[in-house]
Amino acid sequence: MYRYDQFDAQFVADRVAQFRDQVARRLSGAIDEEQFKPLRLMNGVYLQLHAYMLRVAIPYGTLSSTQLRKLAFIARRFDKGYGHFTTRQNIQFNWPALADCPDILAELASVEMHAIQTSGNCIRNVTADHFSGVAADEIEDPRPYGEILRQWSSLHPEFSFLPRKFKIAVNGSAHDRAALRVHDIGYQIVRNEAGEVGFAVYVGGGLGRTPLIAHKIRDFLPREDLLSYTNSILRIYNLEGRRDNKYKARIKILVGEKGADAIRAEVEEDFAKHRDVDPLHLPAEEIERIRAYFATPDLAPRPATSAKLDARKAADPAFRSFIEHNLAAHKIPGYGILTISLKPEGGIPGDATAEQMEAVADLAETYSRSEIRVAHEQNLVLPYVALDDVPAIFDALVKQGLATGNTGLITDIIACPGLDYCALATARSIPVAQRLSERFAGKRAEDIGHMTVNISGCINACGHHHVGHIGILGLDKSGVEAYQITLGGTADEECTIGEITGRSFSSEEIVDAVDRIVETYLKLRQGQEEDFITAFRRVGIAPFKEALYASA
């Protein structure tokens, strides 16, 4: 993991002191809420439906056990005993008192964490594949580049007041686990014909009220040009992005209106103009210096298979289910990547109690080199697990209610907080997710196979409903909650935006509607090996619409 240097530590400490003074002035009445708003947003503090909310950055989704314990402490001391992990690899605390926020930021700073640029019209938390550095299919670990981008972009003087928020993702494997095609900029690590490592560059993706898939504007960008090219993209956006209408201010709208070819030409022209005069070349030694922080720890050689794991798998159906869905291939033989689902039956997607966070921190310290990852699917990951240790980890997770074996299944639901917390929401997300989880729990989810369900409580799409196999959007219909369904979305390397099925469903109808979609798929699929998205692309939306609306 990256370690703060003296500059980092002083930078974060100074920000805490500044915000402490700003909060004191707000509480004393020296400044009003309108004056305070931009100040709190720059420090990750939102005013939600019932209380303030603090969003904490977890850069590229990597946490130490010490940091996770600190998050547990904050949840217990300053909140209601839990935190909510988000689709941007952040954690949110939903109930802090404003007076406590400076103390929370000071606690975060003590473990090299902060909430800077987790909100506002700036470059947000840079995200990455949660299997970075350990995936068997990885070309190169993307996290060093995420860290370089983080350092470069923090309080960047030219890009601190952009037309709108700006999101960057980096992915290092052929399989896209970072959803980079729905980001403002997506960097996909690739090799060219000469074997050199660089980036394919995608620009103009995003969800919300206008969901668009990013366009590739460069097949290969040398590593040393990462910051210079990013600078050019942001400069074009900052100059040309709309500021008269926040709904049309994202770079995806600019790309959509001008066309990807025109944006590519402008970026390339700016890049050529500034490349040799701006001091933004990344020296190879600097890349290596940052990469050294993310070096794979020395792992003891182990047999490629584990007799202990195989024996437990044969004797314990619950363990077998857990392994089949939550254990992924590691680049080092004898090890695995273990996903800890934060989606128990009837649970709130992405929520973890202080006790659960502490338990995961203990497991990471004992079994995973004190490292944890946060997945954009709102789960946690132990990246360095010996296969022989998986049974003991499973037993510990059972005690914490964290042993659900459902990664990638219909109950591994992505959901935003919705109208239970968010002032922007038009419908609740959490109760729908809980009821769906209960409807499809256990063997039924396994029989269905790989299927993603994403739920958003409003058009802002924080639940990524557009790219779920089944997407659910909460709406307000004359003061009554209603839910629109989309089908066929994916967030991976074959990224697609789901198709709207038709009229919306009431809160009472939505779970049954999803059930009809599932049953239709099970009747149409060609053997159990054909997953939902493959079947959907083969047959199209028509049979699902018929199943949903035939009796209407």
JOJO-V42726 format. One record per residue. RES is the residue in one letter. SS is DSSP state (H for helix, E for strand, C for the rest). PSI is psi in whole degrees, 0 to 359 (none if undefined). OMEGA is omega in whole degrees, 0 to 359 (NA if undefined). Layout:
BEGIN
RES/SS/PSI/OMEGA + RES/SS/PSI/OMEGA
END
This chain:
BEGIN
M/C/151/176 + Y/C/140/177 + R/C/137/178 + Y/C/138/168 + D/C/186/184 + Q/H/323/179 + F/H/313/180 + D/H/311/184 + A/H/317/180 + Q/H/320/179 + F/H/311/181 + V/H/320/178 + A/H/318/179 + D/H/320/180 + R/H/320/178 + V/H/315/181 + A/H/319/178 + Q/H/315/183 + F/H/328/177 + R/H/318/178 + D/H/320/180 + Q/H/318/178 + V/H/318/179 + A/H/320/179 + R/H/324/177 + R/H/316/182 + L/H/332/179 + S/H/349/182 + G/C/5/179 + A/C/330/172 + I/C/150/180 + D/C/179/185 + E/H/323/180 + E/H/321/177 + Q/H/328/183 + F/H/332/187 + K/H/307/181 + P/H/333/180 + L/H/316/180 + R/H/323/180 + L/H/325/178 + M/C/348/178 + N/C/19/173 + G/C/17/182 + V/E/118/178 + Y/E/157/170 + L/E/106/185 + Q/C/195/186 + L/C/318/185 + H/C/340/187 + A/C/177/171 + Y/E/154/175 + M/E/138/178 + L/E/125/179 + R/E/122/184 + V/E/134/181 + A/C/137/169 + I/C/87/186 + P/H/131/181 + Y/H/24/171 + G/H/19/184 + T/E/129/180 + L/E/149/168 + S/E/164/177 + S/H/325/177 + T/H/318/180 + Q/H/319/180 + L/H/323/176 + R/H/323/178 + K/H/321/177 + L/H/322/176 + A/H/318/178 + F/H/315/180 + I/H/317/179 + A/H/319/183 + R/H/319/186 + R/H/323/189 + F/H/353/183 + D/C/206/182 + K/C/27/172 + G/C/12/178 + Y/E/167/173 + G/E/166/183 + H/E/116/178 + F/E/136/191 + T/C/175/180 + T/C/354/176 + R/C/26/176 + Q/C/29/172 + N/C/174/167 + I/E/141/179 + Q/E/138/171 + F/E/121/192 + N/C/350/187 + W/C/31/179 + P/C/147/171 + A/C/141/181 + L/H/320/181 + A/H/335/181 + D/H/346/187 + C/H/318/176 + P/H/323/177 + D/H/323/177 + I/H/315/179 + L/H/324/177 + A/H/320/176 + E/H/317/178 + L/H/316/181 + A/H/330/181 + S/C/342/178 + V/C/26/175 + E/C/49/175 + M/C/164/180 + H/C/179/178 + A/C/18/182 + I/C/135/176 + Q/C/31/170 + T/C/5/175 + S/C/173/179 + G/C/174/183 + N/C/71/184 + C/C/182/176 + I/E/117/185 + R/C/184/178 + N/C/123/179 + V/C/128/184 + T/E/163/182 + A/E/169/174 + D/C/128/180 + H/C/351/174 + F/C/16/183 + S/C/136/176 + G/C/348/183 + V/C/349/184 + A/E/139/181 + A/C/334/184 + D/C/16/188 + E/E/139/172 + I/C/311/178 + E/C/150/179 + D/C/121/181 + P/C/349/186 + R/H/324/176 + P/H/325/179 + Y/H/327/173 + G/H/320/178 + E/H/320/177 + I/H/316/178 + L/H/322/178 + R/H/311/182 + Q/H/318/182 + W/H/323/189 + S/H/343/184 + S/C/117/182 + L/C/35/177 + H/C/125/187 + P/C/331/181 + E/C/338/189 + F/C/25/178 + S/C/345/180 + F/C/67/181 + L/C/168/175 + P/C/329/181 + R/C/173/178 + K/C/156/186 + F/E/128/187 + K/C/134/182 + I/E/136/176 + A/E/148/180 + V/E/134/182 + N/E/139/184 + G/C/358/182 + S/E/162/176 + A/C/324/176 + H/C/126/183 + D/C/105/175 + R/C/7/183 + A/C/2/180 + A/C/41/189 + L/H/340/182 + R/H/357/172 + V/H/31/175 + H/C/162/176 + D/C/316/169 + I/E/132/173 + G/E/126/177 + Y/E/115/177 + Q/E/118/179 + I/E/131/182 + V/E/168/170 + R/E/138/175 + N/C/184/184 + E/C/336/179 + A/C/0/180 + G/C/5/180 + E/C/145/180 + V/E/134/176 + G/E/208/186 + F/E/137/159 + A/E/136/189 + V/E/124/178 + Y/E/137/183 + V/E/142/170 + G/C/22/174 + G/C/162/177 + G/E/161/182 + L/C/233/181 + G/C/205/185 + R/C/342/177 + T/C/84/183 + P/C/128/180 + L/E/147/177 + I/C/136/183 + A/C/150/177 + H/E/139/174 + K/E/122/180 + I/E/354/175 + R/E/133/179 + D/E/326/183 + F/E/120/175 + L/E/121/178 + P/E/148/183 + R/H/322/184 + E/H/346/181 + D/H/10/184 + L/H/309/183 + L/H/321/180 + S/H/319/181 + Y/H/320/176 + T/H/318/178 + N/H/318/181 + S/H/317/178 + I/H/312/183 + L/H/326/178 + R/H/316/178 + I/H/315/180 + Y/H/315/182 + N/H/325/181 + L/H/323/190 + E/H/344/180 + G/C/144/184 + R/C/139/177 + R/C/3/181 + D/C/347/184 + N/C/108/185 + K/H/338/179 + Y/H/348/180 + K/H/24/188 + A/C/345/182 + R/C/156/181 + I/H/334/178 + K/H/325/179 + I/H/319/177 + L/H/314/179 + V/H/319/180 + G/H/321/183 + E/H/319/183 + K/H/336/183 + G/C/145/183 + A/H/324/181 + D/H/319/180 + A/H/318/178 + I/H/318/178 + R/H/314/181 + A/H/318/180 + E/H/317/180 + V/H/314/181 + E/H/321/178 + E/H/314/179 + D/H/319/179 + F/H/314/180 + A/H/323/182 + K/H/320/188 + H/H/346/189 + R/C/320/186 + D/C/358/180 + V/C/335/178 + D/C/139/181 + P/C/57/184 + L/C/7/175 + H/C/135/177 + L/C/108/178 + P/C/146/180 + A/H/324/181 + E/H/329/178 + E/H/320/176 + I/H/316/181 + E/H/325/178 + R/H/314/179 + I/H/321/181 + R/H/329/181 + A/H/331/177 + Y/C/337/186 + F/C/17/180 + A/C/142/177 + T/C/129/179 + P/C/158/177 + D/C/113/180 + L/C/131/182 + A/C/136/178 + P/C/139/181 + R/C/157/174 + P/C/151/183 + A/C/336/178 + T/C/163/182 + S/C/117/177 + A/H/324/179 + K/H/315/179 + L/H/316/183 + D/H/322/179 + A/H/316/179 + R/H/322/179 + K/H/320/181 + A/H/331/186 + A/H/344/190 + D/C/103/182 + P/H/322/180 + A/H/318/177 + F/H/319/180 + R/H/316/178 + S/H/318/180 + F/H/314/182 + I/H/317/184 + E/H/329/185 + H/H/334/189 + N/H/354/181 + L/E/121/182 + A/E/159/182 + A/E/139/180 + H/E/155/180 + K/C/344/180 + I/C/124/181 + P/C/143/179 + G/C/359/180 + Y/E/161/178 + G/E/166/175 + I/E/118/189 + L/E/119/176 + T/E/131/176 + I/E/110/183 + S/C/129/172 + L/C/37/183 + K/C/60/177 + P/C/162/179 + E/C/123/180 + G/C/6/182 + G/C/174/178 + I/C/117/184 + P/C/127/176 + G/C/350/180 + D/E/141/173 + A/E/135/178 + T/E/165/177 + A/H/318/180 + E/H/320/179 + Q/H/319/178 + M/H/319/179 + E/H/321/178 + A/H/317/179 + V/H/321/176 + A/H/318/177 + D/H/316/180 + L/H/319/179 + A/H/319/181 + E/H/323/183 + T/H/322/192 + Y/H/352/188 + S/C/38/176 + R/C/36/176 + S/C/30/182 + E/E/140/179 + I/E/148/174 + R/E/151/173 + V/E/123/180 + A/C/149/178 + H/C/347/173 + E/C/6/176 + Q/C/36/173 + N/C/170/174 + L/E/157/185 + V/E/135/169 + L/E/113/191 + P/E/349/186 + Y/E/62/186 + V/E/123/173 + A/E/137/182 + L/H/325/179 + D/H/335/184 + D/H/351/186 + V/H/318/178 + P/H/318/180 + A/H/321/178 + I/H/316/179 + F/H/314/181 + D/H/321/178 + A/H/322/179 + L/H/325/178 + V/H/318/182 + K/H/336/182 + Q/C/5/183 + G/C/30/184 + L/C/19/186 + A/C/24/180 + T/C/125/180 + G/C/74/187 + N/C/18/181 + T/C/125/180 + G/C/0/179 + L/C/175/185 + I/C/336/180 + T/C/357/175 + D/C/66/192 + I/C/135/169 + I/E/131/180 + A/E/140/173 + C/C/170/179 + P/C/335/176 + G/H/202/188 + L/H/352/174 + D/H/337/181 + Y/C/319/196 + C/C/133/180 + A/C/342/180 + L/C/343/187 + A/C/151/177 + T/C/354/178 + A/C/164/179 + R/C/142/176 + S/C/319/189 + I/H/312/181 + P/H/326/178 + V/H/316/178 + A/H/318/180 + Q/H/317/181 + R/H/322/176 + L/H/319/179 + S/H/318/179 + E/H/323/181 + R/H/321/189 + F/H/14/186 + A/C/157/170 + G/C/225/187 + K/H/328/181 + R/H/318/178 + A/H/320/179 + E/H/321/178 + D/H/326/180 + I/H/322/179 + G/C/200/186 + H/C/120/179 + M/C/131/180 + T/C/137/176 + V/E/123/181 + N/E/134/185 + I/E/128/175 + S/E/140/179 + G/C/0/175 + C/C/177/185 + I/C/346/178 + N/C/343/167 + A/C/37/176 + C/C/340/176 + G/C/7/176 + H/C/39/185 + H/H/333/182 + H/H/332/186 + V/H/21/170 + G/C/148/171 + H/C/315/169 + I/E/119/178 + G/E/138/180 + I/E/123/180 + L/E/122/178 + G/E/134/183 + L/E/161/173 + D/E/112/178 + K/E/95/180 + S/C/44/178 + G/C/3/180 + V/E/134/179 + E/E/134/177 + A/E/161/188 + Y/E/123/178 + Q/E/142/182 + I/E/135/169 + T/E/152/181 + L/E/146/171 + G/C/13/178 + G/C/151/174 + T/E/151/181 + A/C/7/186 + D/C/201/183 + E/C/346/174 + E/C/37/190 + C/C/130/176 + T/E/152/175 + I/C/131/183 + G/C/153/178 + E/E/137/178 + I/E/133/183 + T/C/325/184 + G/C/214/183 + R/C/157/181 + S/C/170/181 + F/E/149/177 + S/E/169/177 + S/C/324/179 + E/C/335/185 + E/C/339/195 + I/H/321/182 + V/H/318/177 + D/H/325/179 + A/H/316/177 + V/H/321/178 + D/H/320/179 + R/H/324/176 + I/H/315/181 + V/H/313/181 + E/H/325/177 + T/H/316/177 + Y/H/314/182 + L/H/328/178 + K/H/330/186 + L/H/338/189 + R/C/149/181 + Q/C/80/182 + G/C/160/183 + Q/C/341/181 + E/C/345/180 + E/C/111/182 + D/C/175/188 + F/H/312/186 + I/H/326/177 + T/H/316/179 + A/H/319/180 + F/H/317/180 + R/H/335/178 + R/H/316/187 + V/H/342/182 + G/C/183/187 + I/C/340/189 + A/H/310/182 + P/H/332/179 + F/H/320/176 + K/H/320/179 + E/H/318/180 + A/H/326/182 + L/H/324/192 + Y/H/6/185 + A/C/324/183 + S/C/4/183 + A/C/none/NA
END
